[in-house]
Amino acid sequence: MRPIESQVHRDMKPTRLWAYGSSSPGPTFEARSGQGILVEWANELPRSIFCLSITASTARKPTTRGQNRRPSPRSQGSPDSDGYPDNWYVPGKSALYHYPNHQDAAMLWYHDHALGINRLNVFAGLLAPISCGTTSRIP
């Protein structure tokens, strides 16, 4: 997770976004049903791109701006990899998570789950698709 500059419309100047990788939406994870993936989420975000202070009133406990909860696909997996909103980490920290992909084939998305600021982090650009397929082809 890092800040980027992106031109989102041909007639506008580039704007600051937060991204998984080098673009927003972030890279598509391609997985197979039943085959897990490991992802290391590294928080390289700045203090904030918003004109507000993230405090206990918005996130239930004192935080630093730029906090981020590791992304969670809405999939069937273990509870420890499913988006606890108060299990966040600050810039400079990272975490490794396993996503088992036990659900049927589906197009999913991953995004931040930080309590109180989830909407802001998604608005800033922290979202991306996951394509979870099957081993057989649909005719």
C-alpha positions as CSV (number, residue, x, y, z in Angstrom):
1,M,0.0,0.0,0.0
2,R,1.6,3.2,-1.1
3,P,0.7,6.7,-2.4
4,I,0.6,7.2,-6.2
5,E,-0.2,10.0,-8.7
6,S,-2.7,9.0,-11.4
7,Q,-4.5,10.9,-14.1
8,V,-8.0,9.6,-13.7
9,H,-9.5,11.7,-16.6
10,R,-7.7,13.0,-19.7
11,D,-8.8,16.6,-19.1
12,M,-7.6,16.7,-15.5
13,K,-4.2,16.9,-13.8
14,P,-2.9,13.8,-12.0
15,T,-4.3,13.4,-8.5
16,R,-3.0,11.7,-5.4
17,L,-4.3,8.3,-4.6
18,W,-3.5,5.4,-2.3
19,A,-2.9,2.1,-4.1
20,Y,-2.1,-1.6,-3.8
21,G,1.0,-1.6,-6.0
22,S,1.3,1.0,-8.7
23,S,-2.3,1.6,-9.7
24,S,-5.8,2.0,-8.4
25,P,-7.7,-0.2,-8.6
26,G,-4.8,-2.4,-7.6
27,P,-3.6,-5.6,-9.3
28,T,-6.0,-8.5,-9.8
29,F,-5.2,-11.6,-7.8
30,E,-6.0,-14.7,-9.9
31,A,-6.6,-17.7,-7.8
32,R,-8.2,-21.2,-8.1
33,S,-10.9,-22.4,-5.8
34,G,-9.3,-24.5,-3.1
35,Q,-5.8,-23.2,-3.8
36,G,-4.7,-20.7,-1.2
37,I,-2.5,-17.6,-1.7
38,L,-0.1,-15.8,0.6
39,V,0.0,-12.1,0.5
40,E,2.3,-9.7,2.4
41,W,0.6,-6.4,3.0
42,A,3.2,-3.6,3.6
43,N,1.9,-0.2,4.7
44,E,3.9,2.4,3.0
45,L,1.2,5.1,3.3
46,P,1.8,8.7,4.3
47,R,0.2,10.2,7.4
48,S,-2.9,11.2,5.5
49,I,-4.3,12.6,2.3
50,F,-7.5,13.8,3.9
51,C,-8.1,17.1,5.7
52,L,-9.2,15.5,8.9
53,S,-7.7,14.0,12.0
54,I,-8.3,10.3,12.6
55,T,-8.9,10.0,16.3
56,A,-10.5,7.7,18.8
57,S,-13.9,9.1,17.9
58,T,-13.6,7.9,14.4
59,A,-11.7,4.6,15.0
60,R,-12.5,3.6,18.6
61,K,-8.9,3.8,19.8
62,P,-6.2,6.5,19.4
63,T,-4.5,6.1,16.1
64,T,-2.0,7.8,13.8
65,R,-3.2,9.0,10.4
66,G,-2.3,6.6,7.7
67,Q,-3.4,3.6,9.7
68,N,-4.5,0.7,7.6
69,R,-6.2,-2.6,8.1
70,R,-4.9,-5.3,5.8
71,P,-7.3,-5.9,3.0
72,S,-9.8,-8.7,3.1
73,P,-11.5,-10.4,0.2
74,R,-15.1,-11.3,1.1
75,S,-14.4,-15.0,0.8
76,Q,-14.8,-18.2,2.9
77,G,-11.7,-18.5,4.9
78,S,-10.4,-18.6,8.4
79,P,-11.5,-15.8,10.8
80,D,-7.9,-14.5,11.3
81,S,-7.8,-13.5,7.6
82,D,-11.2,-12.0,7.3
83,G,-10.9,-8.3,8.0
84,Y,-11.0,-7.6,11.8
85,P,-11.6,-3.9,11.7
86,D,-9.5,-3.1,14.8
87,N,-6.5,-5.2,13.8
88,W,-4.7,-2.4,11.9
89,Y,-1.1,-1.4,11.5
90,V,0.7,1.9,11.0
91,P,3.0,3.0,8.2
92,G,6.3,1.1,8.1
93,K,4.7,-2.2,9.3
94,S,3.7,-5.2,7.3
95,A,1.8,-8.5,7.8
96,L,1.6,-11.8,6.0
97,Y,-1.9,-13.4,5.5
98,H,-3.2,-16.6,3.9
99,Y,-6.4,-16.7,1.9
100,P,-7.5,-20.3,1.3
101,N,-10.1,-19.6,-1.4
102,H,-12.6,-22.3,-0.3
103,Q,-15.5,-20.6,-2.0
104,D,-16.9,-21.4,-5.4
105,A,-15.6,-19.6,-8.4
106,A,-16.4,-15.9,-8.1
107,M,-15.2,-12.4,-8.8
108,L,-14.4,-10.8,-5.5
109,W,-12.7,-7.6,-4.3
110,Y,-10.2,-6.8,-1.6
111,H,-10.2,-3.5,0.3
112,D,-9.3,-2.0,3.6
113,H,-11.3,-2.8,6.8
114,A,-9.9,-0.3,9.3
115,L,-12.7,0.7,11.7
116,G,-14.0,4.2,11.2
117,I,-11.9,4.9,8.2
118,N,-12.7,2.0,5.8
119,R,-14.8,4.3,3.6
120,L,-12.0,6.9,3.4
121,N,-9.3,4.4,2.5
122,V,-11.5,2.8,-0.3
123,F,-12.3,6.4,-1.5
124,A,-8.6,7.1,-1.6
125,G,-8.1,4.1,-4.0
126,L,-7.4,1.0,-1.8
127,L,-9.5,-1.5,-3.7
128,A,-8.9,-4.2,-6.2
129,P,-10.4,-7.4,-7.7
130,I,-9.8,-11.1,-7.1
131,S,-10.7,-13.6,-9.7
132,C,-11.3,-17.0,-8.0
133,G,-11.8,-19.6,-10.7
134,T,-12.3,-23.3,-11.0
135,T,-10.1,-25.9,-12.6
136,S,-12.7,-26.7,-15.2
137,R,-13.8,-24.4,-18.1
138,I,-17.4,-23.3,-18.6
139,P,-18.5,-24.0,-22.2
